[in-house]
């Protein structure tokens, strides 16, 4: 009898937790990661945009990606799409501009941490103190005052497109000192290899919206980090084009490491 009661209690408890969880996340698109193409397409030089950024904003107000022909780094922040081009300038492209690769979500903070002096390396080392498991997807937002940041962008390519590692070998890099701004990023688990960038992938936008890019390193003075758990994943793939002839049989892990870090 005792045993039955215990089992019953556990079931009720589980349901109670489940309901609480659903209640906290009842925004229809909150917690959903919506992605255009896959990282292994980008790594092999499939840079033709096919998805309008205006439509991308319907799926998320927060995210990262790139543009048609690999024309700079994308930051989607507060419903605005920013484009950090190879010169370092920040543009606000029109809705009909196409993306070949991007991932967005409706930003929703499940946890918030106040951060004192830390760095990209330290956050990666202390991953467990911020994230409950390495096996989910997360939206990551860090707002703060930075002592130092190093970013990069990528120059627009023309056909025939070279693979991403060849482009990033000559990437323009930018340094920021004593700059305030926002880090907009995603974390993808190891099993997402080939689909998206595994680990933490962060882009930066300064508070005057005049500079940013794909983060190579940063050192933070103080700030806050919001983490949104993403447990629902949608891929929107191209209908035709270079993607259909792409070679997805190759393990591009080393290329990814070289191109992104
Ligand atoms: Zn990036």
Boltz pocket constraint, residues with backbone or C-beta under 6 A from the ligand:
constraints:
  - pocket:
      binder: B
      contacts: [[A, 64], [A, 65], [A, 73], [A, 201], [A, 202], [A, 203], [A, 214], [A, 215]]
      max_distance: 6.0
